Amino acid sequence: GEIKMEKTIKRAKKLLLTLGITPNLNGYNYSTIAICKLYELTNACEDISFCKLYEDVANEVASTGSRVERSIRHAINYTSSQNLEHWEKVLNCKLQDGITVSKFLSLCVEKLLMNEGF
């Protein structure tokens, strides 16, 4: 329901802020929406198409799927490069070779599903 979604949005934002992704980056807003949509799909055990996910986010923010993906990627690269160790600790995985947008979003959802303080 609506209240559960509000809570998921809050938790997603808290996680992004913990990673250092701030609201001044377009990718912050897009990531929040994408994480929440992915969270719902994962809970419903549905197959996930990331291209469709980016398109769905784009429809909500009057943009394009490729712009959404690029903005999230920019936010990831910009932020993770500044504090890789912190990212690896928070997301609980090695990222030395960089991280794809889909992997990033999946790790964020996993984090929320595990309920680790977010």
Biopython code that builds the backbone (N, CA, C, O; Angstrom):
import numpy as np
from Bio.PDB.StructureBuilder import StructureBuilder

atoms = [
    (1, "GLY", "N", (0.810, -1.204, 0.000)),
    (1, "GLY", "CA", (0.000, 0.000, 0.000)),
    (1, "GLY", "C", (0.849, 1.263, 0.000)),
    (1, "GLY", "O", (2.075, 1.222, -0.104)),
    (2, "GLU", "N", (0.166, 2.360, 0.117)),
    (2, "GLU", "CA", (0.791, 3.686, 0.065)),
    (2, "GLU", "C", (1.815, 3.898, 1.188)),
    (2, "GLU", "O", (2.907, 4.412, 0.946)),
    (3, "ILE", "N", (1.461, 3.502, 2.406)),
    (3, "ILE", "CA", (2.346, 3.720, 3.560)),
    (3, "ILE", "C", (3.618, 2.888, 3.431)),
    (3, "ILE", "O", (4.713, 3.361, 3.735)),
    (4, "LYS", "N", (3.464, 1.644, 2.980)),
    (4, "LYS", "CA", (4.615, 0.773, 2.780)),
    (4, "LYS", "C", (5.564, 1.369, 1.736)),
    (4, "LYS", "O", (6.784, 1.309, 1.894)),
    (5, "MET", "N", (4.995, 1.946, 0.662)),
    (5, "MET", "CA", (5.806, 2.559, -0.391)),
    (5, "MET", "C", (6.559, 3.769, 0.159)),
    (5, "MET", "O", (7.737, 3.958, -0.145)),
    (6, "GLU", "N", (5.881, 4.589, 0.970)),
    (6, "GLU", "CA", (6.535, 5.749, 1.586)),
    (6, "GLU", "C", (7.754, 5.310, 2.387)),
    (6, "GLU", "O", (8.812, 5.937, 2.338)),
    (7, "LYS", "N", (7.577, 4.220, 3.121)),
    (7, "LYS", "CA", (8.655, 3.688, 3.953)),
    (7, "LYS", "C", (9.818, 3.203, 3.082)),
    (7, "LYS", "O", (10.982, 3.443, 3.401)),
    (8, "THR", "N", (9.493, 2.525, 1.990)),
    (8, "THR", "CA", (10.520, 2.046, 1.070)),
    (8, "THR", "C", (11.278, 3.220, 0.462)),
    (8, "THR", "O", (12.501, 3.169, 0.327)),
    (9, "ILE", "N", (10.554, 4.279, 0.095)),
    (9, "ILE", "CA", (11.189, 5.476, -0.469)),
    (9, "ILE", "C", (12.161, 6.080, 0.538)),
    (9, "ILE", "O", (13.291, 6.422, 0.189)),
    (10, "LYS", "N", (11.722, 6.210, 1.782)),
    (10, "LYS", "CA", (12.577, 6.756, 2.851)),
    (10, "LYS", "C", (13.837, 5.930, 3.032)),
    (10, "LYS", "O", (14.936, 6.470, 3.163)),
    (11, "ARG", "N", (13.665, 4.605, 3.036)),
    (11, "ARG", "CA", (14.795, 3.696, 3.237)),
    (11, "ARG", "C", (15.764, 3.775, 2.065)),
    (11, "ARG", "O", (16.980, 3.768, 2.260)),
    (12, "ALA", "N", (15.231, 3.849, 0.849)),
    (12, "ALA", "CA", (16.075, 3.950, -0.352)),
    (12, "ALA", "C", (16.890, 5.243, -0.301)),
    (12, "ALA", "O", (18.086, 5.235, -0.593)),
    (13, "LYS", "N", (16.250, 6.345, 0.065)),
    (13, "LYS", "CA", (16.940, 7.632, 0.146)),
    (13, "LYS", "C", (18.030, 7.610, 1.211)),
    (13, "LYS", "O", (19.120, 8.145, 1.006)),
    (14, "LYS", "N", (17.731, 6.992, 2.339)),
    (14, "LYS", "CA", (18.720, 6.885, 3.414)),
    (14, "LYS", "C", (19.946, 6.099, 2.943)),
    (14, "LYS", "O", (21.081, 6.470, 3.241)),
    (15, "LEU", "N", (19.708, 5.018, 2.208)),
    (15, "LEU", "CA", (20.802, 4.202, 1.674)),
    (15, "LEU", "C", (21.640, 5.010, 0.683)),
    (15, "LEU", "O", (22.869, 4.989, 0.746)),
    (16, "LEU", "N", (20.974, 5.722, -0.233)),
    (16, "LEU", "CA", (21.699, 6.525, -1.219)),
    (16, "LEU", "C", (22.540, 7.602, -0.531)),
    (16, "LEU", "O", (23.691, 7.827, -0.903)),
    (17, "LEU", "N", (21.967, 8.259, 0.461)),
    (17, "LEU", "CA", (22.700, 9.298, 1.192)),
    (17, "LEU", "C", (23.893, 8.696, 1.927)),
    (17, "LEU", "O", (24.958, 9.310, 1.994)),
    (18, "THR", "N", (23.717, 7.503, 2.476)),
    (18, "THR", "CA", (24.815, 6.802, 3.159)),
    (18, "THR", "C", (25.965, 6.541, 2.197)),
    (18, "THR", "O", (27.134, 6.596, 2.579)),
    (19, "LEU", "N", (25.621, 6.254, 0.938)),
    (19, "LEU", "CA", (26.640, 6.006, -0.081)),
    (19, "LEU", "C", (27.256, 7.315, -0.584)),
    (19, "LEU", "O", (28.278, 7.303, -1.271)),
    (20, "GLY", "N", (26.633, 8.431, -0.239)),
    (20, "GLY", "CA", (27.147, 9.724, -0.681)),
    (20, "GLY", "C", (26.486, 10.249, -1.950)),
    (20, "GLY", "O", (26.910, 11.261, -2.507)),
    (21, "ILE", "N", (25.441, 9.550, -2.404)),
    (21, "ILE", "CA", (24.689, 10.036, -3.563)),
    (21, "ILE", "C", (23.678, 11.053, -3.043)),
    (21, "ILE", "O", (22.760, 10.705, -2.302)),
    (22, "THR", "N", (23.853, 12.299, -3.434)),
    (22, "THR", "CA", (23.067, 13.392, -2.866)),
    (22, "THR", "C", (21.975, 13.896, -3.815)),
    (22, "THR", "O", (22.042, 13.678, -5.025)),
    (23, "PRO", "N", (20.970, 14.570, -3.252)),
    (23, "PRO", "CA", (19.822, 15.029, -4.049)),
    (23, "PRO", "C", (20.176, 16.004, -5.177)),
    (23, "PRO", "O", (19.360, 16.205, -6.077)),
    (24, "ASN", "N", (21.351, 16.606, -5.156)),
    (24, "ASN", "CA", (21.713, 17.517, -6.243)),
    (24, "ASN", "C", (22.064, 16.774, -7.529)),
    (24, "ASN", "O", (22.180, 17.391, -8.587)),
    (25, "LEU", "N", (22.233, 15.462, -7.449)),
    (25, "LEU", "CA", (22.494, 14.650, -8.640)),
    (25, "LEU", "C", (21.173, 14.096, -9.175)),
    (25, "LEU", "O", (20.367, 13.569, -8.409)),
    (26, "ASN", "N", (20.950, 14.214, -10.489)),
    (26, "ASN", "CA", (19.745, 13.627, -11.102)),
    (26, "ASN", "C", (19.609, 12.153, -10.747)),
    (26, "ASN", "O", (18.508, 11.651, -10.524)),
    (27, "GLY", "N", (20.738, 11.479, -10.698)),
    (27, "GLY", "CA", (20.742, 10.048, -10.424)),
    (27, "GLY", "C", (20.155, 9.685, -9.077)),
    (27, "GLY", "O", (19.711, 8.554, -8.876)),
    (28, "TYR", "N", (20.146, 10.645, -8.138)),
    (28, "TYR", "CA", (19.580, 10.399, -6.806)),
    (28, "TYR", "C", (18.084, 10.118, -6.914)),
    (28, "TYR", "O", (17.587, 9.111, -6.411)),
    (29, "ASN", "N", (17.386, 11.021, -7.574)),
    (29, "ASN", "CA", (15.945, 10.872, -7.734)),
    (29, "ASN", "C", (15.613, 9.629, -8.558)),
    (29, "ASN", "O", (14.732, 8.850, -8.194)),
    (30, "TYR", "N", (16.329, 9.453, -9.673)),
    (30, "TYR", "CA", (16.079, 8.301, -10.540)),
    (30, "TYR", "C", (16.377, 6.989, -9.810)),
    (30, "TYR", "O", (15.634, 6.016, -9.936)),
    (31, "SER", "N", (17.464, 6.977, -9.051)),
    (31, "SER", "CA", (17.826, 5.764, -8.309)),
    (31, "SER", "C", (16.758, 5.426, -7.278)),
    (31, "SER", "O", (16.389, 4.264, -7.109)),
    (32, "THR", "N", (16.266, 6.453, -6.592)),
    (32, "THR", "CA", (15.230, 6.234, -5.578)),
    (32, "THR", "C", (14.026, 5.543, -6.197)),
    (32, "THR", "O", (13.532, 4.545, -5.672)),
    (33, "ILE", "N", (13.557, 6.082, -7.318)),
    (33, "ILE", "CA", (12.385, 5.509, -7.994)),
    (33, "ILE", "C", (12.689, 4.092, -8.483)),
    (33, "ILE", "O", (11.881, 3.179, -8.311)),
    (34, "ALA", "N", (13.863, 3.922, -9.093)),
    (34, "ALA", "CA", (14.238, 2.608, -9.642)),
    (34, "ALA", "C", (14.358, 1.558, -8.538)),
    (34, "ALA", "O", (13.900, 0.426, -8.699)),
    (35, "ILE", "N", (14.976, 1.937, -7.415)),
    (35, "ILE", "CA", (15.134, 0.994, -6.302)),
    (35, "ILE", "C", (13.763, 0.569, -5.776)),
    (35, "ILE", "O", (13.535, -0.610, -5.509)),
    (36, "CYS", "N", (12.861, 1.525, -5.628)),
    (36, "CYS", "CA", (11.520, 1.206, -5.117)),
    (36, "CYS", "C", (10.754, 0.293, -6.073)),
    (36, "CYS", "O", (10.109, -0.662, -5.641)),
    (37, "LYS", "N", (10.826, 0.586, -7.370)),
    (37, "LYS", "CA", (10.147, -0.257, -8.359)),
    (37, "LYS", "C", (10.747, -1.669, -8.364)),
    (37, "LYS", "O", (10.027, -2.665, -8.426)),
    (38, "LEU", "N", (12.065, -1.729, -8.297)),
    (38, "LEU", "CA", (12.753, -3.018, -8.300)),
    (38, "LEU", "C", (12.432, -3.805, -7.031)),
    (38, "LEU", "O", (12.275, -5.025, -7.070)),
    (39, "TYR", "N", (12.338, -3.109, -5.927)),
    (39, "TYR", "CA", (11.985, -3.714, -4.636)),
    (39, "TYR", "C", (10.616, -4.389, -4.735)),
    (39, "TYR", "O", (10.433, -5.524, -4.295)),
    (40, "GLU", "N", (9.660, -3.666, -5.322)),
    (40, "GLU", "CA", (8.306, -4.217, -5.509)),
    (40, "GLU", "C", (8.349, -5.466, -6.400)),
    (40, "GLU", "O", (7.749, -6.489, -6.072)),
    (41, "LEU", "N", (9.062, -5.373, -7.528)),
    (41, "LEU", "CA", (9.154, -6.502, -8.465)),
    (41, "LEU", "C", (9.813, -7.713, -7.810)),
    (41, "LEU", "O", (9.388, -8.850, -8.012)),
    (42, "THR", "N", (10.860, -7.452, -7.023)),
    (42, "THR", "CA", (11.580, -8.539, -6.355)),
    (42, "THR", "C", (10.679, -9.212, -5.336)),
    (42, "THR", "O", (10.653, -10.438, -5.227)),
    (43, "ASN", "N", (9.942, -8.404, -4.594)),
    (43, "ASN", "CA", (9.002, -8.953, -3.616)),
    (43, "ASN", "C", (7.916, -9.778, -4.288)),
    (43, "ASN", "O", (7.432, -10.758, -3.723)),
    (44, "ALA", "N", (7.535, -9.378, -5.496)),
    (44, "ALA", "CA", (6.489, -10.087, -6.233)),
    (44, "ALA", "C", (7.073, -11.251, -7.040)),
    (44, "ALA", "O", (6.347, -11.946, -7.751)),
    (45, "CYS", "N", (8.398, -11.459, -6.923)),
    (45, "CYS", "CA", (9.098, -12.534, -7.640)),
    (45, "CYS", "C", (8.877, -12.462, -9.147)),
    (45, "CYS", "O", (8.745, -13.490, -9.811)),
    (46, "GLU", "N", (8.838, -11.258, -9.677)),
    (46, "GLU", "CA", (8.643, -11.096, -11.118)),
    (46, "GLU", "C", (9.984, -11.056, -11.833)),
    (46, "GLU", "O", (11.008, -10.694, -11.253)),
    (47, "ASP", "N", (9.956, -11.436, -13.112)),
    (47, "ASP", "CA", (11.160, -11.307, -13.921)),
    (47, "ASP", "C", (11.467, -9.832, -14.111)),
    (47, "ASP", "O", (10.560, -9.014, -14.259)),
    (48, "ILE", "N", (12.739, -9.500, -14.105)),
    (48, "ILE", "CA", (13.115, -8.104, -14.180)),
    (48, "ILE", "C", (13.871, -7.795, -15.462)),
    (48, "ILE", "O", (14.894, -8.408, -15.764)),
    (49, "SER", "N", (13.348, -6.833, -16.205)),
    (49, "SER", "CA", (14.059, -6.302, -17.360)),
    (49, "SER", "C", (14.518, -4.912, -16.965)),
    (49, "SER", "O", (13.698, -4.030, -16.709)),
    (50, "PHE", "N", (15.830, -4.713, -16.917)),
    (50, "PHE", "CA", (16.332, -3.412, -16.493)),
    (50, "PHE", "C", (16.015, -2.328, -17.519)),
    (50, "PHE", "O", (15.788, -1.174, -17.157)),
    (51, "CYS", "N", (16.000, -2.704, -18.808)),
    (51, "CYS", "CA", (15.627, -1.720, -19.835)),
    (51, "CYS", "C", (14.217, -1.215, -19.577)),
    (51, "CYS", "O", (13.952, -0.017, -19.671)),
    (52, "LYS", "N", (13.324, -2.124, -19.256)),
    (52, "LYS", "CA", (11.940, -1.743, -18.966)),
    (52, "LYS", "C", (11.888, -0.917, -17.678)),
    (52, "LYS", "O", (11.113, 0.034, -17.579)),
    (53, "LEU", "N", (12.705, -1.277, -16.704)),
    (53, "LEU", "CA", (12.753, -0.525, -15.445)),
    (53, "LEU", "C", (13.156, 0.934, -15.706)),
    (53, "LEU", "O", (12.537, 1.856, -15.174)),
    (54, "TYR", "N", (14.187, 1.135, -16.520)),
    (54, "TYR", "CA", (14.627, 2.501, -16.833)),
    (54, "TYR", "C", (13.527, 3.264, -17.567)),
    (54, "TYR", "O", (13.320, 4.454, -17.330)),
    (55, "GLU", "N", (12.821, 2.564, -18.463)),
    (55, "GLU", "CA", (11.712, 3.189, -19.193)),
    (55, "GLU", "C", (10.590, 3.589, -18.237)),
    (55, "GLU", "O", (10.017, 4.672, -18.360)),
    (56, "ASP", "N", (10.281, 2.708, -17.283)),
    (56, "ASP", "CA", (9.234, 2.994, -16.299)),
    (56, "ASP", "C", (9.584, 4.220, -15.464)),
    (56, "ASP", "O", (8.735, 5.073, -15.207)),
    (57, "VAL", "N", (10.852, 4.297, -15.043)),
    (57, "VAL", "CA", (11.308, 5.467, -14.277)),
    (57, "VAL", "C", (11.202, 6.709, -15.163)),
    (57, "VAL", "O", (10.724, 7.755, -14.723)),
    (58, "ALA", "N", (11.646, 6.585, -16.402)),
    (58, "ALA", "CA", (11.618, 7.707, -17.348)),
    (58, "ALA", "C", (10.199, 8.245, -17.539)),
    (58, "ALA", "O", (9.996, 9.456, -17.624)),
    (59, "ASN", "N", (9.230, 7.347, -17.605)),
    (59, "ASN", "CA", (7.833, 7.771, -17.764)),
    (59, "ASN", "C", (7.373, 8.626, -16.589)),
    (59, "ASN", "O", (6.591, 9.561, -16.759)),
    (60, "GLU", "N", (7.863, 8.298, -15.397)),
    (60, "GLU", "CA", (7.475, 9.060, -14.206)),
    (60, "GLU", "C", (8.120, 10.435, -14.158)),
    (60, "GLU", "O", (7.547, 11.371, -13.599)),
    (61, "VAL", "N", (9.294, 10.565, -14.732)),
    (61, "VAL", "CA", (10.028, 11.835, -14.626)),
    (61, "VAL", "C", (10.120, 12.578, -15.956)),
    (61, "VAL", "O", (10.917, 13.506, -16.099)),
    (62, "ALA", "N", (9.304, 12.171, -16.927)),
    (62, "ALA", "CA", (9.294, 12.800, -18.250)),
    (62, "ALA", "C", (10.696, 12.865, -18.858)),
    (62, "ALA", "O", (11.192, 13.935, -19.212)),
    (63, "SER", "N", (11.318, 11.691, -18.968)),
    (63, "SER", "CA", (12.656, 11.596, -19.539)),
    (63, "SER", "C", (12.700, 10.386, -20.458)),
    (63, "SER", "O", (11.658, 9.884, -20.881)),
    (64, "THR", "N", (13.910, 9.912, -20.769)),
    (64, "THR", "CA", (14.049, 8.696, -21.580)),
    (64, "THR", "C", (14.793, 7.647, -20.752)),
    (64, "THR", "O", (15.518, 7.971, -19.811)),
    (65, "GLY", "N", (14.595, 6.396, -21.125)),
    (65, "GLY", "CA", (15.258, 5.306, -20.412)),
    (65, "GLY", "C", (16.770, 5.449, -20.414)),
    (65, "GLY", "O", (17.423, 5.196, -19.402)),
    (66, "SER", "N", (17.327, 5.853, -21.552)),
    (66, "SER", "CA", (18.787, 5.967, -21.630)),
    (66, "SER", "C", (19.300, 7.124, -20.767)),
    (66, "SER", "O", (20.385, 7.040, -20.192)),
    (67, "ARG", "N", (18.516, 8.201, -20.680)),
    (67, "ARG", "CA", (18.910, 9.313, -19.810)),
    (67, "ARG", "C", (18.895, 8.905, -18.341)),
    (67, "ARG", "O", (19.784, 9.263, -17.569)),
    (68, "VAL", "N", (17.872, 8.152, -17.978)),
    (68, "VAL", "CA", (17.751, 7.666, -16.602)),
    (68, "VAL", "C", (18.959, 6.791, -16.269)),
    (68, "VAL", "O", (19.609, 6.980, -15.241)),
    (69, "GLU", "N", (19.248, 5.837, -17.144)),
    (69, "GLU", "CA", (20.378, 4.927, -16.913)),
    (69, "GLU", "C", (21.686, 5.713, -16.824)),
    (69, "GLU", "O", (22.515, 5.446, -15.954)),
    (70, "ARG", "N", (21.869, 6.675, -17.716)),
    (70, "ARG", "CA", (23.100, 7.460, -17.735)),
    (70, "ARG", "C", (23.250, 8.317, -16.473)),
    (70, "ARG", "O", (24.348, 8.439, -15.930)),
    (71, "SER", "N", (22.159, 8.899, -16.015)),
    (71, "SER", "CA", (22.199, 9.726, -14.798)),
    (71, "SER", "C", (22.547, 8.902, -13.565)),
    (71, "SER", "O", (23.321, 9.335, -12.712)),
    (72, "ILE", "N", (21.968, 7.716, -13.485)),
    (72, "ILE", "CA", (22.276, 6.834, -12.349)),
    (72, "ILE", "C", (23.746, 6.409, -12.435)),
    (72, "ILE", "O", (24.454, 6.398, -11.429)),
    (73, "ARG", "N", (24.197, 6.060, -13.649)),
    (73, "ARG", "CA", (25.595, 5.647, -13.827)),
    (73, "ARG", "C", (26.543, 6.779, -13.431)),
    (73, "ARG", "O", (27.566, 6.542, -12.788)),
    (74, "HIS", "N", (26.202, 7.995, -13.814)),
    (74, "HIS", "CA", (27.022, 9.154, -13.448)),
    (74, "HIS", "C", (27.097, 9.300, -11.921)),
    (74, "HIS", "O", (28.173, 9.511, -11.362)),
    (75, "ALA", "N", (25.952, 9.187, -11.264)),
    (75, "ALA", "CA", (25.914, 9.306, -9.799)),
    (75, "ALA", "C", (26.766, 8.217, -9.140)),
    (75, "ALA", "O", (27.471, 8.474, -8.163)),
    (76, "ILE", "N", (26.692, 7.009, -9.682)),
    (76, "ILE", "CA", (27.476, 5.885, -9.148)),
    (76, "ILE", "C", (28.971, 6.153, -9.322)),
    (76, "ILE", "O", (29.738, 6.092, -8.362)),
    (77, "ASN", "N", (29.373, 6.451, -10.559)),
    (77, "ASN", "CA", (30.800, 6.640, -10.855)),
    (77, "ASN", "C", (31.384, 7.815, -10.089)),
    (77, "ASN", "O", (32.479, 7.727, -9.534)),
    (78, "TYR", "N", (30.649, 8.904, -10.065)),
    (78, "TYR", "CA", (31.101, 10.117, -9.390)),
    (78, "TYR", "C", (31.282, 9.879, -7.888)),
    (78, "TYR", "O", (32.270, 10.314, -7.296)),
    (79, "THR", "N", (30.326, 9.192, -7.288)),
    (79, "THR", "CA", (30.331, 9.006, -5.839)),
    (79, "THR", "C", (31.233, 7.858, -5.388)),
    (79, "THR", "O", (31.985, 7.998, -4.423)),
    (80, "SER", "N", (31.160, 6.728, -6.084)),
    (80, "SER", "CA", (31.939, 5.564, -5.652)),
    (80, "SER", "C", (33.441, 5.803, -5.807)),
    (80, "SER", "O", (34.244, 5.287, -5.029)),
    (81, "SER", "N", (33.813, 6.592, -6.823)),
    (81, "SER", "CA", (35.243, 6.845, -7.038)),
    (81, "SER", "C", (35.840, 7.654, -5.887)),
    (81, "SER", "O", (37.042, 7.583, -5.632)),
    (82, "GLN", "N", (35.005, 8.416, -5.200)),
    (82, "GLN", "CA", (35.485, 9.236, -4.084)),
    (82, "GLN", "C", (35.681, 8.424, -2.808)),
    (82, "GLN", "O", (36.495, 8.785, -1.959)),
    (83, "ASN", "N", (34.937, 7.328, -2.673)),
    (83, "ASN", "CA", (35.014, 6.569, -1.433)),
    (83, "ASN", "C", (34.675, 5.095, -1.646)),
    (83, "ASN", "O", (33.683, 4.582, -1.130)),
    (84, "LEU", "N", (35.529, 4.434, -2.421)),
    (84, "LEU", "CA", (35.287, 3.044, -2.812)),
    (84, "LEU", "C", (35.179, 2.093, -1.621)),
    (84, "LEU", "O", (34.299, 1.233, -1.583)),
    (85, "GLU", "N", (36.079, 2.252, -0.650)),
    (85, "GLU", "CA", (36.060, 1.352, 0.510)),
    (85, "GLU", "C", (34.732, 1.421, 1.251)),
    (85, "GLU", "O", (34.166, 0.397, 1.635)),
    (86, "HIS", "N", (34.248, 2.634, 1.445)),
    (86, "HIS", "CA", (32.966, 2.835, 2.127)),
    (86, "HIS", "C", (31.847, 2.146, 1.344)),
    (86, "HIS", "O", (31.005, 1.467, 1.932)),
    (87, "TRP", "N", (31.838, 2.319, 0.027)),
    (87, "TRP", "CA", (30.835, 1.678, -0.830)),
    (87, "TRP", "C", (30.875, 0.168, -0.678)),
    (87, "TRP", "O", (29.839, -0.485, -0.548)),
    (88, "GLU", "N", (32.101, -0.384, -0.695)),
    (88, "GLU", "CA", (32.241, -1.841, -0.596)),
    (88, "GLU", "C", (31.715, -2.342, 0.749)),
    (88, "GLU", "O", (31.121, -3.416, 0.833)),
    (89, "LYS", "N", (31.939, -1.560, 1.785)),
    (89, "LYS", "CA", (31.464, -1.942, 3.115)),
    (89, "LYS", "C", (29.932, -1.896, 3.171)),
    (89, "LYS", "O", (29.289, -2.834, 3.643)),
    (90, "VAL", "N", (29.367, -0.803, 2.688)),
    (90, "VAL", "CA", (27.912, -0.637, 2.743)),
    (90, "VAL", "C", (27.200, -1.679, 1.874)),
    (90, "VAL", "O", (26.226, -2.293, 2.310)),
    (91, "LEU", "N", (27.687, -1.875, 0.649)),
    (91, "LEU", "CA", (27.028, -2.803, -0.275)),
    (91, "LEU", "C", (27.533, -4.236, -0.134)),
    (91, "LEU", "O", (27.012, -5.154, -0.767)),
    (92, "ASN", "N", (28.544, -4.415, 0.694)),
    (92, "ASN", "CA", (29.044, -5.748, 1.018)),
    (92, "ASN", "C", (29.531, -6.519, -0.213)),
    (92, "ASN", "O", (29.196, -7.690, -0.391)),
    (93, "CYS", "N", (30.324, -5.853, -1.060)),
    (93, "CYS", "CA", (30.916, -6.558, -2.192)),
    (93, "CYS", "C", (32.096, -5.767, -2.754)),
    (93, "CYS", "O", (32.222, -4.565, -2.519)),
    (94, "LYS", "N", (32.943, -6.452, -3.488)),
    (94, "LYS", "CA", (34.125, -5.822, -4.103)),
    (94, "LYS", "C", (33.724, -5.093, -5.373)),
    (94, "LYS", "O", (33.001, -5.642, -6.204)),
    (95, "LEU", "N", (34.185, -3.868, -5.528)),
    (95, "LEU", "CA", (33.786, -3.058, -6.678)),
    (95, "LEU", "C", (34.969, -2.522, -7.476)),
    (95, "LEU", "O", (34.810, -1.588, -8.262)),
    (96, "GLN", "N", (36.151, -3.100, -7.285)),
    (96, "GLN", "CA", (37.339, -2.511, -7.914)),
    (96, "GLN", "C", (37.236, -2.360, -9.427)),
    (96, "GLN", "O", (37.881, -1.481, -10.000)),
    (97, "ASP", "N", (36.447, -3.190, -10.078)),
    (97, "ASP", "CA", (36.313, -3.079, -11.536)),
    (97, "ASP", "C", (35.120, -2.229, -11.947)),
    (97, "ASP", "O", (34.684, -2.273, -13.098)),
    (98, "GLY", "N", (34.600, -1.465, -11.014)),
    (98, "GLY", "CA", (33.422, -0.666, -11.319)),
    (98, "GLY", "C", (32.166, -1.491, -11.101)),
    (98, "GLY", "O", (32.236, -2.670, -10.755)),
    (99, "ILE", "N", (31.032, -0.867, -11.304)),
    (99, "ILE", "CA", (29.760, -1.542, -11.042)),
    (99, "ILE", "C", (28.733, -1.069, -12.069)),
    (99, "ILE", "O", (28.645, 0.118, -12.381)),
    (100, "THR", "N", (27.969, -2.014, -12.581)),
    (100, "THR", "CA", (26.928, -1.637, -13.548)),
    (100, "THR", "C", (25.739, -1.049, -12.797)),
    (100, "THR", "O", (25.590, -1.249, -11.592)),
    (101, "VAL", "N", (24.904, -0.329, -13.521)),
    (101, "VAL", "CA", (23.719, 0.253, -12.910)),
    (101, "VAL", "C", (22.800, -0.854, -12.388)),
    (101, "VAL", "O", (22.273, -0.757, -11.280)),
    (102, "SER", "N", (22.614, -1.900, -13.187)),
    (102, "SER", "CA", (21.723, -2.986, -12.762)),
    (102, "SER", "C", (22.241, -3.679, -11.503)),
    (102, "SER", "O", (21.469, -4.013, -10.605)),
    (103, "LYS", "N", (23.556, -3.890, -11.448)),
    (103, "LYS", "CA", (24.161, -4.515, -10.264)),
    (103, "LYS", "C", (23.995, -3.598, -9.046)),
    (103, "LYS", "O", (23.666, -4.063, -7.955)),
    (104, "PHE", "N", (24.223, -2.311, -9.238)),
    (104, "PHE", "CA", (24.069, -1.332, -8.170)),
    (104, "PHE", "C", (22.642, -1.354, -7.611)),
    (104, "PHE", "O", (22.443, -1.439, -6.399)),
    (105, "LEU", "N", (21.664, -1.278, -8.499)),
    (105, "LEU", "CA", (20.268, -1.256, -8.057)),
    (105, "LEU", "C", (19.907, -2.562, -7.349)),
    (105, "LEU", "O", (19.196, -2.555, -6.345)),
    (106, "SER", "N", (20.406, -3.686, -7.883)),
    (106, "SER", "CA", (20.135, -4.988, -7.268)),
    (106, "SER", "C", (20.730, -5.068, -5.869)),
    (106, "SER", "O", (20.090, -5.569, -4.945)),
    (107, "LEU", "N", (21.958, -4.573, -5.712)),
    (107, "LEU", "CA", (22.601, -4.587, -4.394)),
    (107, "LEU", "C", (21.839, -3.707, -3.400)),
    (107, "LEU", "O", (21.711, -4.054, -2.225)),
    (108, "CYS", "N", (21.343, -2.584, -3.874)),
    (108, "CYS", "CA", (20.567, -1.689, -3.009)),
    (108, "CYS", "C", (19.284, -2.368, -2.541)),
    (108, "CYS", "O", (18.915, -2.282, -1.369)),
    (109, "VAL", "N", (18.610, -3.042, -3.470)),
    (109, "VAL", "CA", (17.372, -3.742, -3.119)),
    (109, "VAL", "C", (17.663, -4.874, -2.130)),
    (109, "VAL", "O", (16.922, -5.081, -1.169)),
    (110, "GLU", "N", (18.749, -5.595, -2.382)),
    (110, "GLU", "CA", (19.153, -6.676, -1.483)),
    (110, "GLU", "C", (19.350, -6.131, -0.070)),
    (110, "GLU", "O", (18.913, -6.731, 0.911)),
    (111, "LYS", "N", (20.014, -4.982, 0.008)),
    (111, "LYS", "CA", (20.274, -4.316, 1.274)),
    (111, "LYS", "C", (18.958, -3.985, 1.990)),
    (111, "LYS", "O", (18.826, -4.206, 3.194)),
    (112, "LEU", "N", (18.003, -3.464, 1.249)),
    (112, "LEU", "CA", (16.699, -3.125, 1.845)),
    (112, "LEU", "C", (15.945, -4.369, 2.270)),
    (112, "LEU", "O", (15.292, -4.384, 3.314)),
    (113, "LEU", "N", (16.037, -5.422, 1.453)),
    (113, "LEU", "CA", (15.353, -6.675, 1.789)),
    (113, "LEU", "C", (15.945, -7.308, 3.047)),
    (113, "LEU", "O", (15.233, -7.940, 3.828)),
    (114, "MET", "N", (17.254, -7.132, 3.235)),
    (114, "MET", "CA", (17.905, -7.683, 4.418)),
    (114, "MET", "C", (17.675, -6.792, 5.634)),
    (114, "MET", "O", (18.004, -7.153, 6.764)),
    (115, "ASN", "N", (17.096, -5.606, 5.367)),
    (115, "ASN", "CA", (16.679, -4.714, 6.441)),
    (115, "ASN", "C", (17.806, -4.176, 7.311)),
    (115, "ASN", "O", (17.593, -3.881, 8.487)),
    (116, "GLU", "N", (18.996, -4.046, 6.751)),
    (116, "GLU", "CA", (20.164, -3.660, 7.554)),
    (116, "GLU", "C", (20.189, -2.180, 7.918)),
    (116, "GLU", "O", (21.013, -1.420, 7.408)),
    (117, "GLY", "N", (19.297, -1.786, 8.787)),
    (117, "GLY", "CA", (19.324, -0.412, 9.277)),
    (117, "GLY", "C", (18.871, 0.621, 8.269)),
    (117, "GLY", "O", (19.013, 1.823, 8.493)),
    (118, "PHE", "N", (18.319, 0.150, 7.148)),
    (118, "PHE", "CA", (17.836, 1.113, 6.151)),
    (118, "PHE", "C", (16.329, 0.998, 5.993)),
    (118, "PHE", "O", (15.735, 1.727, 5.198)),
]
sb = StructureBuilder()
sb.init_structure("model")
sb.init_model(0)
sb.init_chain("A")
sb.init_seg("    ")
for serial, (resi, resn, name, xyz) in enumerate(atoms, 1):
    if name == "N":
        sb.init_residue(resn, " ", resi, " ")
    sb.init_atom(name, np.array(xyz, "f"), 0.0, 1.0, " ", f" {name:<3s}", serial, name[0])
structure = sb.get_structure()
